[in-house]
Amino acid sequence: MCGDTDTTACVAGALAGAYYGYNAIPAERKETLRGKDIIDCCLFEGFERVRE
């Protein structure tokens, strides 16, 4: 991963997200996320469909 900083950041973010989870993001940060409605839809409504 030498010289490809955007890929390195993407992998680091994915690993951190998998380890810490969505609920580790402070509420004030979640409210300012661009695309929050899409994220919430994918996360929460998607999980509900899987459970059915």
Summary of the structure (lengths in Angstrom):
residues: 52
radius of gyration: 13.8
end to end distance: 40.4
largest distance: 44.5
contacts: 84
relative contact order: 0.08
helix: 75%
strand: 0%
